[in-house]
Amino acid sequence: MNVTELAVRRPITILMLILGLVLMGVISYGLLPVRELPNVNYPYLQVTVSDPGADPQDVRTSVTDPLENALTAVNGVTSMTSVSMQGVSDITLQFAAGININTANNDVAQALHAVARKLPATASLPSITATNPAAAPIMSLSLSGKLNQMQFYTLAQKSIVPAIESVPGVGAVDLQGGLIPQINVQVNESALLAYNVTLPQIRQALATQNTSAPVGALNNGSQTYTVGTQTPFTTAASLANVVIQSTPKPGKTGAGTSGVGTGAAGGAASQAPKRLLTLGQLATLSQGYATPLSINRLNGKTAVGITITAQSGANSLSVESGVLSAINKLKKTLPPGATLRVIADQTVYTKAALSAVLRDLILAVVLASAVLYVFLRRFSHTLIVFFAIPASLLSTFIVMYAFGFSLDLMSMLALSLLIGILVDDSIVVLENIDRHLKLGADPRTAAVRGRTEIGAAAVAITLTDVVVYIPIVFVQGTVGQLFREFGLTIAAATLFSLFTSFTLTPMLASRWLKGNRDFAQRVSEGEREVLGEGACAAQALRHSPKMRRFAAFKARCKAGSSLLRAGERFMDALKSRYERLLKVTLSHRLRALAVAASALLVSACFLPFGFIGTSFVPPENPQTFRVGAQMPTGTSLLTTDAAMRVFSAKLKKIPGIQAVFATAGVALNGLNQANDAVLTVVRADQGLQAQAQKRNKSGVRAKGSKKARARGGKKAGNGISLSGANATPLPPIDPLLARIQTIAKTIPGLQIQTDVPNPLVINSSTPVSVQVSGQSPVVLQALAQSVQGLLTRLPDLTNVKNQSAASLPVWLIHVNDAQAAQLGVTTQLVSQAAQAAIGGVIASTIQSAGSGVQTNIMVSMQNGSHFTPTELAGIPIASRHGQMVTLGEVASILLAPGPVSLTEANRQLTSVVTAGTTNPSLGQVAQQVQQALSSLQLPPGYSVTLGGEIAQQSQAFGPLLQSLVLSVILIYMLMAALYESLVMPLVVLCSLPLATVGAFFGLWLSGQTLNIFSFMALIMLMGLVAKNAILLVDYARQRIKQGMTRADALIDAGKTRLRPIVMTTSTMVFSMIPLAFHTGFGSADRVPIAAVLIGGLTSSTLLTLLLVPVLFTYVDDARQWMARWAKRKTRVSLDVSTASPGGAP
């Protein structure tokens, strides 16, 4: 007893099994996390070391190079990129895909531990951070109002940031802007020289006297007392009482002299007694703020920005809900004059995109049902097939939950594309059951026979859908992780649909469909074989009064249904014309092959001739984007801020711009430079804005149980609904970006680079990035300038920029080693004294009574950041012999240009030239760039490579192309195993290229490019296209085995399988129409997939119905020829053996 017989005989058992799967699927659906894209693991580690005061060249030599030498021994590192900038060394390590990032972190820590002691004494300990280069904040907040910037910073740091960090699922909360409270100790240089005191002494005094620590506990009878020391310093004024001991001057007793001893140890000069001083005698103390490195403004007004990033794998919608709840609580505690609001919420876009996909899914179900009803013409038939959709779809959620998948744009897209596939098996099975009913079988017998007869073909067409996704499992990198969830979701749903077609469909058909018992009694099995199926159906109508009455009743019921009558007439006419055309095609096989070859030739011309471009990902149309701005090198922070105020005001006047958050002093690539700025631009959308305001006012709380929220937001009820699909689609972003470029040209000295975020583009890479590598910075700079000149001439490129061209004027302190050694001064002492005098040093922290906030104590020279070269030379340095020496006595000061930063890639210095493009085809742009760079003369040891999105496209297309080829091979292997033939599967295989004709035409017609999404659609198309060929080949082979001639068998197979082929193709095409014509949120990823599938299925169906029978004849001829050749060879061998001596009996 097979599973179909069990389903027919025990319907309640199968019904309970299906309902059990549906129930578990509903529960799994509520437990699935929700996010924009699948959880992609980026194997990146970032190592950071700070060395305040060191210039980029010194950082590279003394910090970056030793660290890189140690990190080269770490296992699994595929690339190493470093940036040495003013006072900071930043190294990014990329590891091989699949490596355990925690293990890699331990290996890196061990390697750095061995080299940490070799770093300069002023350098910090290396810090290791696991980074996600594609991570983007899910929300951005602004804190503004009538308070001053120091009050805003304190409020955000003390109240807002901790409250948001406590929300389950929040990964990081970054604070931008504001003035950081700080106690400034401005030391008087004259006082230092007069009292023979150094800055390190002041720093040490603050560190040792301003301490609080527990010392133990006292037991007094039944009472225990804790004992500890407590600092008496709680205000800036109280710090003036810190005691500092002056160093006696050799040979002098007066306190007002400033002479310097010249002997190695001061000779035998007498020592003056030590003197106790207070900090107030040496410095001016004030409660102020740290020197701001950036200035933030919201719509031109000063503000503090707060960005929120979710944890990896967290439910972004649950995190957003929790953050909004925390914000609503915080608003009640904010002081008067402070306003906290959301300026950008990525989850609103995510919810709108997911809701749009859900709407498309429901619309696809409706369209598929309508198509089924037109073809099946019976409500019972349509309902039987329709039940396969929820049964298979909901059961798929069980697999998604088991594999740790999420409800994201990729999995939801897979579910939308599945609608036509889910009914495919049920349509084929039900159509065959209905055919057996017309032949006179009773419903139960027809259900078993119909499914059994089509069983092998149903298994084959289902497994072809599954095997095409097997290669995706082995694709490494971002693309593999992205589409693995997509492919496995479709494969799981397809297998569930096969199970449903073998159980639920025949079980319902055996109960709901009615047979023709009158005809069953009049026509025997032998008569059916003689008459044939078409004659049997005609006999049924002629000899069965019940069938005649039913036909008359059906005609009256459909009198008002012109659509159904037109569909029936269309199918009858189509079958008749197809039969005639198929006969002609079989009679002119070479012409048919010529037509197919011509179609393939045309499709092959789409890419080389530029009708279809290539790109890494489709262009996004987000609500929020960034603009990187740069003023001329050396521009002060205040000047940059003034330019950003003007720029922001002009951007705010553009219709459709809701908010502009500008940060002056932070570059787009993360380097803190006064002349760099970043603007976050938020576009207005009435639908999304209304939803966000509604949630803000209603105080939405994180849903689900406390235990579920603790797991990172996995909750019952994921919050996806159709309400988000009503958001108004945003207008195209390209005209807006062009207008922003035009506005930027009106501001003198301003250069900008627009950055439309895409979670699949690493580090928001520019489309074009040319990396020039070598050893000499001078040669690299010259080559980078040449590359910049070559790229500037290309018309398709915009904003060509040499990232390494900027340089800063640097005062270089050259220590005279001989003089320094004579006076007992080392280069390290010189560096420490200069750093403390100019930039200042953090000596300690102080906590005001009841504040709970630690405030830094900064010690520096008065006006140290504004010193002239003469004042630099007067910086006092304490020698090892106790003498006071000025910097000018041991060093010379020279002005020279220096690089802003030094970049290395895999231990080689690198200069980068970036550019944007107006051409959506990155493939064409890459060819133009490579052709332009071919004229560049490179010295030995230097190289030029392409990076950015071009490199990511190249890295993604290679594995996808391999997966496409491997999927075709797996289809052949599957067919060979099912047919037990190495030749017959070639018929199915040869039909696959026919799909590319319509696929490329669909991309051209819709204006899409060949990207990773359309590439994935091509892989998916291979499995779908093979179905039609399998149905034809399988039935033709059955008819030949029953005694039909090859021609008659092919014609009969064509007529019999025409209806299910047209039905399944039409169902899949119509179910994808909502995806193809949708222009809402997230449509950029869905449209190319739908264009490929609709075009490919249409062209393959039209060509397969005619070409597969022709290919079948050629393959069959080849098989017969090989059989005759083998037979003749065997006969010759027998004749030879008979004629040989001793061969006769």
N, C-alpha and C positions, 0 to 999 in steps of 0.2 A: 504494500500500500504506500503510494507516494503521498507527498504533502497535500496535493490537490484533492486526492481521494479522501484524505482525512478531513480536509476543510469542508468538502461537500457532505460527507456522512455525519460529521460532528460540528455543525455550524456554531453552536454555543461555545464550544471550546475555543475555536479560532476567534470568535468575536471577543471573548474575554481576554485572549492573548493580545489582540490588537488594542483593545481598550486599556489593558495594562501598560503597553508601550506608550500609548497616547498620554496616559496619566503621568507616567514617569517623565515623559517629555515636557509636559506642562510644568512640573516641579523643577526640572532642570533648567527650563527657560527662565524661571524666576531667580535662579541662583547664579546665572551667568553674569559676569561683570560687564560693564559697558565702557567703551573707550573709542577713540577715533579710529585707531588702527591696531592690528595685532601687536602683542607685546614682543617687540624685536629686541634681541640682546646684542648690544654693541660692546665688543671686547676691547674697551679702551681704559687705560689708566693714565692719570696725569700726575707728574711729579713737579713740585714747586719748591723753590728755595729762594729766600730773599736775602739780599746783601745790600742794605741801605747805603746809598752814596756811591756805589760802584757803577762805572759807566758800562755800556753794552760790551765793549771789547774786554774789559777786565772781568765782567761776569762770564763771558764765554770762556776765557782762558782759565780762570781760577775756580769756576763753579760748574759750568755746563760740560766742559770737556771731561773732567774727572768723573762726573756722574754718568756721562754716556759711555765712558770706558768700562764702568762697572756694570751698566745695564746691558751691554752687548752680550754678556754671558747668561742672561735670563732666557730660559727656554720658551719657545713659542712666539717670540716677537717677530712680526712680519714687517713692521715699519717703525721708524723712530724719527720724530720731528721735534725740533727744539727752537725756542725763541729766547734770545738773550737780549734783555732790555735794561733800561736804567733801574738798577737795584733788584732785578728779579730774573730768575732763570726758570723757564717753563718748558718741560719735556712731556710730550705726548707719545705714549706707546700703544700701538695697535697689535693685537694678538690674533693668532689664527682662529678661524671660526670653530666653535665648539669647545674651546678651552674653558676650563673652570676659572672664572675671574677671581674667586677667593684664593685659589691656589696660586694664581699668577701674582696676586697682591702680596702673598707671603714671600714668594721668590724675589719680588722687587724689593721688599723691605729688608730681606737678608743681604741683597747685593748693596743696598744703600748704607746699611749699617757698617759695612766694612770700609766704606769710603768717606763716611761723615766726618771722621776725625781729621781727614786731610783737607777739608774745606777751610776757608779763611775763618778766623776767630769771630769776625763780625757777621758771618752768615748764620742763618737760622737752620734748624734741623729740617731735613727734607720731609715734606708732607705728601702723602699718596692719596689720590682721590679717584674713585671709579666714576667715569664721566659717560654721559650719553650725548654724543655730538648732535643728535637730532632732537633732543628734548627741548620742548618749548613750554613756557608758562601757560597754565590753563586759565589763570585769571590775573588781572592787573588792577590794583587799587590805587587811589590817590587820596592823600590827606592834605587838606588845604583849609584856608580860612583866615581869621584875624590874628592868630597867634604868631609869634616869631618863629624862625626856623629852628632855633635850639629847643624851644618848647615842643615843636612838632616832632623833632627827632626823639626827645625824651619820652613823649607820649607814645610814639610808635614802638620804640625799643622796649619800654617798660610794660605796656598794656596790650597793644594791638598784635605785635609779632608773637608773643607767647600764647595769646588766645588762639591765633590761627594755627600755630605749630601743634597745638594740642588736638586739632581736628584729625580723626583717623584717616589715613591715606595721604596726608600732606607730607611731601618729601622735603621741600626746601622753601623758605620764605626769605626773600632778599629785599633789603631796605636800600632805597636809592634817594640821595639828596638829604637835605636838612643839615644843620650845623651840630657837630658832635661836641657836647660839653667837655671842657678840658681846662685844667688849671695851668696857666702859662707862667713859667718862671723865667723871666727875662734878665739874664745876668749881665752886669755892667763890666765891660772889658777893662776899664781903668781900675775898678775895684779888685778884679782878679790879679792884675799886675801889682797893685799896691800891697795887697795882703798875701801875695804869693800863693794863691789858691787856684786850683784847676777845676774844669768842669767835671772830670771823673770823680774828684773828691766830693763835689756837691751831689752828684748822682748817688755815690755810695752812702753819703750821710742820709739822704732821703730814703734809700732802700733799707737801711739798717734801723733807723729810728722810727720809721712809720710802719710798724708791724703790729699785728695782733695774732696771738697764737695760744692754744691751750698748753698748760704745763703739767697738768695732772689732776688728782682728786684728793680731798682730805676727808677722812672718816672721823666724825665726832659723835660718838655714841650711836644713836639710831639715825643720824642725819649724815648724808654725804654731800660734800661741797665740791664743785668743779672750780679749779683754779686756772686762770689764764691772764695773759698780758693784754692790755688794750691800748691802742694808740690814742694819744691825746689830740691828734690832728683830725679835725672834721670839716674845716673850712680853709679857704685860701689864706685868710689872715693868720690863722693859727700856724700855718707852715712857716711863717716868718721867724718863729722861735726855734726852728731846727738848728742845732749846734753844729758848727763846722770848725775843724781844727786847721789852722793855717800852717804851712810849711815854713820853717825858719830859713832866712836868706843867709847864705854864706857871707861872712865878713861884714854884715850890715846889721844894725840894730834899729834903724829907723823903719817906720812902717810906710813911709811915703815914697821910697825909692823904687826904681824899676830897673836897676842895672842887672846885668847878666854876667855871672862868673864865666871866665874863659878857660879855667883849668879843667883837667879831666875830671877831677873830683872836687873842684873848688879850692885846691891847695890846702894850706893849713889855716885857712881863714877861720875865724871864730864863728860859732853858731849862735844865732839869736834865739831866745826862748820861744817856744811855741805859744800861739795865741788862740784863744777861743773866740769864735765869731758866731753871729747868727745869720741865717739866710737872708733876713731882711736887710743886713748891712751890705750884702753883695748883689742883690737882685730885687727886681720889682715883681710882685706876685699879684695875679689877678684871676678872677673867675671868668673865663672866656670860652673859646671854642677852637677846635683844631682847624688848621688851614684847609678850606674846602678844596677837594679835588674835582668836584663836579657841581653843577647847578641845574636843578630840575624845575621845569615849569609845565603847568597844565593850562593849555590855551592862553599862554603868555603870562600867567600868574604863578608865583613861586609855590611849590608843592613838594610833598614827599611821596615818592612812588614805592609801592609794595608789589612785588611779583611773587606768585604762588605756583610752585611746580609740584605735581602729584608724584607719589612713589611709583616705582616701576611695578606694573601689574595691578595698580589700584583702579577701582571703579571711578572714573573721572566724574561721572554724574553724581555719584554719592559724595565724592569729595567736594564738589561744587555746592551741593545741598548743605553739607556741614559747614562750609565756609560762610555761606549766606546766613545760616542760623547764627554763627558766631558774630558776624557783622551786625546783625540786628540787635544782638545783646550788647555789643560794644557801643552802638549808637546811643543807647540809653545812658551810658556812663561817660560819654565824651564831654569835655568842658565846653562852655559857651564859646561860640566862634570857631569851632572845629567841625569840619565836614569830612566824612569818610564815605566814599562812593566807589562803585565798580566802573572802571573806564573801558575795560575789555574783558570779555568772557568767552574763551574758546569753546567751552562746553555748550554754550547756546548754539554755536555753529554746528558742533558735533551732534547735538540733539536734533537740530533742524535737518541735518543731512541724513541721520538714521531714520527720522520720521518720514523723510521723502522716500527713502528706500522701502520703508514699510508700506507707504502708500502705493509705490510702484508694484510691490509684491501683491497687494490686494487687487490692484487693477489688473495685474497679469493673471491672477486667478479668475477674475470675472471674464476677461477676454478669452482665456483658454476654455472656460465653460461655454461661452457663447459659440465658439468655433466647434466645439464638440457637439453641441446641440444641432448646429446647422448640418453637420455631417451625419450624425447618428439618427437624427430626426425623431428620437424618442426620449422622453424625459427619464424613463427608467434607465436606459443605456447611459445617458449623460450623468445621472446621479451615481451610477456604479463607478464610472471612471472618476468622477469628482471626488468620491470618498478616498481615492488613492492619494490625493494631495495632502489633506491634513494627517492621514495615517502615517505617511512617509515623512512629512515635514516635521511634525512634532516628535517623532521617534528620533530624528537626527539630533535634536537637542541633547539627548542622552549621551551620544558620542561626543558632542562638543563639550559638555560638562566633564566627561571622563578624561578628555585630553587636555583640559585646562584652557579651552578656547574662550573667546569673549564675543559679545555682540558688538561688532565693529563694522566699519564700512566694507571690509573684505568678506566677512562671513555673511553679512546681510545681502551683499551683492551676489554671493554664491547662492543664497536661498532664493533670490529673485530670479536668477537664471535657471533655477531648478524646476520651475513650474511646468514648463513644457516637457522636461525630461521625466518628471515624476509620472506623468500620465502616458508616457510613451509605451511602456511595457503593458499597462492595462489596456490601452487602445488596441494593441496588436492581439492580445489574448482575447479581449471581448469581441473583436471583429471576427476572429476565427471561431469563437463559440457561436456567434450569431449565424455564421455561414453553415455550421453543422445543424443548427436549429432549422434553417431553411431546407436542409437536406432531409429533414424528417426525424432527427434524433430528439429524444425527450430532453428536457432541460438539464437534468443531472448528468445524463450520458454526454450531452453536447458540451457541458462544462468541463468534464474530465477529458474527453477526446480533443476538444478545441485547445485546451491548455497543453496537453501532452504532445499534440502534433506540432505546436509552435514552440514547445519548451526549449529545444536546442537553440533555435534562433533567438528566443528571448534571452537565454543565458548569454549567448554570444554578443548580442547588441548591448546588454547591460555590462558585461565584462569589458567591452571595448571602452565604455565610458570610465571604467575604473582604472584600467591599466595605463591610460594616457597620463594619469596623475602620479604614477609610481616614480618616474624620474624626478619629479619636483621634490620628492622627499630627500633626495640626495644633493640638491642644489644648495651650495653654501652661500653664506653672506646674507645681506639684507633682503635681497630678492627671494632667496629660498625661504627665509623665515616668514616673509610677507605672504607668499603664495602657498606655503605648506598648509596653512589653515584653510585657505580658499579651496585647494584641491581635495584635502581630506574631508571637508564638509560635503562637497559634491559627491565624492566617492561613497561616503556613508549613506547619504540620502538616496543615491542610485541603488545601492544594495537593498535598502529598505523598500524601495519601489518594486524591485524584483520580487522580494518576499511577499509584498502586498498583491502583486499580480498573480502569484501562484496560490494565494490563500483567499484573501478577502474578495478579489474580483470574481473568481469562479464560484465562490460560495454565494455571493449576492446574485450572480447570474442564474444559478440553479434554482433560486427562490423567486426571483422577480420576473424572469423572462418566461414566456410561454412558447411551447413547441407546437408543431403541426402533426398531431396524432393521426388524423385522417390520411394524410399522405404517407405517414410511416407505415400504415397498414397496407397501402396500395403499391408501394415501391420497395422492392427488396434490395439488399445490399448489392447483388449482382447487377440489377437494373441501374442502380446509381452509377456503377463503374462504367456501364455501357453508354448511358445517356450523357454522363458528364455533369458537372456542377451547374452550368448555365441551363441545360435542358431540364435538370431536376427542379430548379427553381421555377421554370416556366410550367412544368407539369403540376407543381404544387398549386400554382394559381389557377390552372385550368380544371383540376380534378378536386379541389378542396372547397366545398361551399363555405366552410368557416373562414378560409383565407380570403375568398371573394367578398364575403360579408365584412370581414375585418378591413380589407382594402378599401371597400366603399365607405365604411365608417371613418377610416383614417383620412380619406380624401375629403369627407365633409368637415372633419375637425380641422383640417389644414386649409380649408377654403380661404380663410382670412390671412393665412401666413404666406405671403408672396415670397418672403426671403427663403423659406424652406423649399418651396416649389422651385424657385430659381436655382437654389443650390443643388437640388436633385437633377434638374435638367442640365445644369452645368457639369455635374459628375458623369451623367450618361453620355453627354456630348464629348466630354474629355476622354472617357474610356474608349469611345468609338474612334475618335480621331487618333488617340494614342496607339490603338491597335493597328490602324492603317499605317501610321508613321513608323511604328516599330517594324512592321513587315518590310517597308521600303528601306529602312536603315539596315536590316539584316541582309537585304539584297545588295546593298552598296556599302559594304563594310569599310572600304578604304576611304570613301568620302566622309564617313562618320569620324574615322580617325583623323582625317585632315582637319575637319571642323574643330575637334577637340584640341588638336595640336595648335591650331591657330589661336584658340582661346587661351591656351596656356602661354603662348608666345606673347600675346597682348598683356596678360597679367605680369609676365616677367619684365615688361618694360616700364611698369609703374614706378619702381624704385630707381633704376639707373637714369631715367629721363626726368626725374624730379617731380612726377605727378603726385607722389607720396613722399613726405619727408620722414625723418627718423628723429626721435627725441628720447630722453631718459624717462620722463614722466610728462603727462599732459599739464598744460599751464593751469594753475589754480586761480580761483577768483574769491579770495578770502575777505572777511570783513576787516581784518587788522593786518597791516603790513608795516615794514620799517623803511626808513630812509637814513642811510649813513651819510653824514656830512663832514666835510673837512675844509678848514681854513688854511691859509699858507703856514708853513712850518715856522714855529716860533711865536705864533699868535697867542696872546695871553688868554686866560680863562674868561675874564670879563669881556674881552672883545668878541670871543666866540659866542658867549652867552647873548651879547647884544645882537649879533647876526642871527642867532637862532630865534630871538624874539621877533625880529622882522620877518624871518622866514615862516615862523609858525603863524603869525598874524595873516600873512598872505595865503597860507594853506587853509586856514580856518574859513576864509571867504569863499572857497570853492564849494559849490553846491554838492551836498552829499557827504561832506566831511563833518563828523560828529565831534571828534576830539583830537587834539594833537598834544602828545606828551613828549617834551623835548628834554634831553639830558646833554648838557654841554660838559665836555671833559672826559667822555668815555667813547672809545672808538668802537666801530662795528666788529673788529676782530678781537676785542677784549683788552687792548692796550690802553692804559690811562694816559692820555695826552690832552693838553689844554686846548689844542687846536682841532680836536675831533669831537663829534657829537653824534647822537642817535636820536631820531624822532620816531615815535610810535604813533601811527596814524590809524584812527578808528573811523570806518565809514558808517554812515547812518543807514539803518534798515528799520522801517517802521514796525514790521512784524516781529523781528528779533528784539527790538528795543522795547516794545510793549510787553513781550513775554518776560524779559529781564526785569522790567519795572514791576510787573505783577508778582514775580517771585520775591523781589526785594521787599515789597510792601507786605506780602502775606507771611513773610518769615518762614520760608520753607525749611524744614528740618530734615536731617539725614534719616532716610527711611530704613526699615529693617531692624532686626534685633541688635542688641548691644554686642553680642558675640559675633554676628555677621560683620558689623562695622569694624570690629577689632581685627578682622581678617583683611582689612584694606578695602572695605566697601562692598563686599559681596553680600547682597541683601535680597530679600524676597520682594520681587517687583522691581524691574530695572528702570522704569520711568519712561520708556519709549512709547510715544503715542502719536496719533495723527495730527495733534495740534501743532507740533513743530513744523509740519509740512506746509502750513499755511503762510510761512514767512515769505515776504516778497523777495524774489531773486534780485541780487545786486547787479547793477549794470556792469559791463565788461571793465576790467581794471586797466587795460592797456591805454585807453585815451586819458585816463586820470594820471597814469605814470608819465605820459608824454607831457601833460600840462605841468606837472610838478618839475620836470626837467626844464621847461621853459621859464618857470618862475625862478628857479635857482640861478639862471643866467643873469637875472636882474640884480643880484647881490654880488658886489665886487669880491673876488677872491674865493667864492664858494664853489666847491665841487661836491657833487652828491652821487650816491649810488643807491638805487631802489632795490629793496630786497623783499620779494614776495615769498613768505615762508611756505615750505613744503616739508612735512615730516619725513619724507623719503630722501630728501637731499641733505647729505651730510654737511653740517656746519653752515647751512644755507650757502652753499658754494655758488660762485658766479658761473654762468654758462661756459665762459672761456677762461682758462687759467693756464698760462705758459710758465713752466718752471725751468730756470736756467741754473745749472749746478756746476760747481767747480771749486777751486781752492782760493783764488785771489779775489778779495772784495772789489779791487779796482777793475779787474777784467770783467767780473760779473756785472758791475754797474754799467760798463760800456756795452756789454752784450745785451743787458736788459733795455738800455736805451735804443739799441738797434731793433730789438724785438718790438718795442713800443712803436717805433716809427713804421715798421712793416705792418703791424696790425691796424694802425691808424688809417692806412690807405684802403683797408677793406670796407666797402660800403655797408655791409651787414652788421658791422660791429659798432658799439657805442660805449662811451665812458672808458676808453682805453686808459689804463692807469698803471704806472710803474710803482709797485708797492714799496720798493726799496730805494726810491729816488730821494725821499726826505732825509734831511740831515739837520742836526742842531749844532749851534756854536757851543763849544765845550772849553771851559778853563781847565787845562791839564796841569797838575802839580807834579813836577819832576823832582824827586828827592836826590840830593847830592849825598851819595852813600858815604864818602870819606868824611865830609863835614858832620853828617848825622852821627856816624860812629864816634867821632871825637867828642861830641857833646852828649853822647849817651841817649840818642834818639833813634828809634827804629821806624821803618816805613809804616808798620801797623799803628804805632802811636800817632804818627802824622795823620793817617786816615781817620782814626778814632776822634782826634781833636777837631779835624775839619768837619767831619760828619756831625759831631755834637754842636759845633758852633753854628753851622749853616742850617742843617735840617733839624737839629734838635734830637734829643733822646728821651724815651719814656723812662723816668726814674722809678716811679712807683704809682700806686693808685690810692684814691681816697674815697670814702663813702660817707656822704652827709647823713646826719642823724635822721632815721626814718625814711630815707629815700630808697634804699634797696638797690641803688645803681652805683656801680664803680666808675669813678671818673679818673682818667689818666692825668698824671703830673708830667708835663713836658718841660724839659730844661733845654734852653738854647741861649745864644748870645742875642743881645738887643740888636734888632735890624739885621740879624745874621743872613737872612735870605736876600738881603739887598746889598751885601758887601761889594765894595769895589776891589780891584786887584790889590790896591795898597792895604785896604782893611783885611783882606784875606791873608796877606803877608804878616799882619800883626796878631794873628791868632796865637794865644799862648799854648805851649806844650810843656808838660812836666817830663823832664828827662829821668832816666833811671838813677841819676846821681842826686836827685832832689833839686836840681836847678830848674829855673823857668826859662824856656827858650821860645822864641817866636818862630812861626812857620817860615818866614822869609829868611831866617838864618840857616835853614837846612834844606830849602827847596826853592826852585824857581817856578814861576807861574806863567804859562803861555796860553794864548787863545788859538784854538784850532777847530775845524769842523769835525763832527763825529756822527756816526749813524744813529738813527732813532732805535733801531733794533737789528740784530743779526739772526737770520733764520738758517737753520740747517735741516736737511732731509737725508736721513741715513748717513750721518757723519760728514756730509758735504755741504758747504755753504750754498745757499740757494737765494736767487732773486726771482720774484714772482711778478708777472705782468697779467693783470686781469682785464676782462672786458665783458660787457653785456652784448645782447644781440637783438635785432628786430626780426630775425628770421626764425620761425618756429622749428625749422628742421636743423637740429644740432648736427646731424650727419653731414649736411651740405656745408655748414659752418666749419666743421672739423676739416673737411677737404680743402676749403679755402685757406684755413690757417696753416695746414700742413704744406700746401703749395707755396704760401708766402714765406714760410720758414725754411723751405728748401734752398733759398738763395743765401741763407745766413752762413757765413764762414766761421766755423768753430775751431778754436785752438785745441791741440791735443789735451785730453783730460777733462774737457767740458762737454756737457750734454744738454739737450733741450727735450722736455717731455710735456705732454698735455695733461692737465688736471681738470678740476672742476666737474661740472655735470658731464662734459664730454668723456672724461675718464670713467665716471660712474656708469655711463651708458655702455661703454665698451666692456666694462667688467660684468655688467648684467646681461648683455646680449649674448655673450659667449656661452654661459651655462644654459640660457633659455634655448638657444639654437641646438645645443646638445640634447636637451630634454625633448625638443620637437622631433629630432631624428630618432632618439631612443624610443619615443612613444610609437612611432611608425613601426619600428622593429618589433616592439612588444605586441602590437596589433597583428602583425604577420605571424608571430610565434603562437599567439592565441588561436588564430584561424587555422593554422597548421595542425595544432593539437585537436581542435574540434572536428575538422574535416578529415583528419588523418591523411593529409596530402600536403606535399611541398609545393605543388603547382597551382591548385585551385585558389589558395589565398591571394595569389597575385592578381586575380580579378578584383578583389576588394581593395588591394593595395594600390592598384593603378587608378582607382576612382578617387583617391584622396587628393591628388594635386588639383582636381577639378574645383575643389572648394576655394582655392586661392584666387580663382578668377573673380568670384563674387566678393570675397573678403577684401581684396585690394580695391575693387570698385566701390565697395561700401565705405572704406576709409577715404577714398578720393571724393566721393559724393558728399560725405559729411564733413569734409575738411579736417579730418583727424590725421595724426601721424602714427607711424609704427613705433610704439613705445612698449614698455614692459607690460602694460595692461592689454594692448592689442596683440602682443606676442603671446600672452597667456591665453587669449581667446583663440588664437590659431591652434594651440595645443589642444584646447577643449574641442575645437571644431573637428579635429581628426577623429575623435571618438564618435561624435554625432554623425559625421558624414558616412562613416563605415556602416552605420545601421542600415541605411537604405540598400546598400550593395549586399549586405548579409541577407536581408529579407528576400531579395530577388534570387540570389545564388542558391540559398537554402531551399527555396520552394522549387526552383528549376531542377535541382538535383533530385528532389523527391519525385517529381513527375517523370523524370527520365527513368528512375528506378522502377516506376509503375508501368513502364512500357511505352511512353510517349517518345516521339522523335525529338531531337534536340530543338529544332525550330519551333515545333508546336509547344514544347515544354517552356521555352523562353517566352513565347507569346502568351501562353496561359499564366505563367508566373507574373508577367507584366500586368495583365488584366486583373489578376487576383490580388496582387500586392499594391496596385496603384492606389486604391482607396486608403489603406492604412498608411502608406508612405505620404500621400498628400495630407492626410489627417494629422499625422505626427509632425510633419514639417510645418504645416499651417499653425498648429497649436504652439509650437516652439517659437515661430516667427512672431505671431501675434502677442505672445506673452512677453516678448522682448521689446515690443514697440514702445511701451512706457519708458523703458530705459534709454532708448535711442533718441527720443524727442523730448526728454526731460532737460530743463535748463536751470533747475534749482540748485540747492546746495549739494556739493559732492558729486555733481553730474559729470565733472571733468574726467573722473575715473571710470564712470559707467558707460558713457557714450561710445568710446572706442571699442569696448568689448561688444556692445550691442551691434555696432556697425559691422564688425567682422562676422559675428554669428549670423545676423540677418542676411547679409550679402552672401556669405559662404554657403549657408543652408539653401538659399534660393537657387544659386547657380549650380550647386552640386546635385540638387534634386532634379532640375531640368536636364542636366547632362547625364546624370547617373541612370535615369530611366531609359535612355537610349544607348549610352556608351557601354554600360555594364553588360548587356546582352551581347554586344559585339565583341567585347573583350572575352566574354565567356566562350564564344565560338573559337576565337583564336587560341585561347589556352587549352580548350578541349581538343582542337586540331593538333596542337603540339603534343598533348598527352597521347592522343591516338597514334600520332606519327612515332613517338618514342616507344609506344607499345608494339607497333608493327616492326620497328627497327630491332627491338629486343627479341621479337618472335623470329624475325629472319635470321638474326645472329644465332639464336638457339638452333634453328633448323640447319643452318650451315654447319654448325658444330656437330650436329648429329650426323649429317651426310658425310662429313670428313671422317668421323669416327667409324662409320659403317664402311666406307671405302678403304680404310687403312687395312694393312695385312693383319689378319687375325680378327678383323671386325666381324666377318660373316660367321653365322652359327655353324 
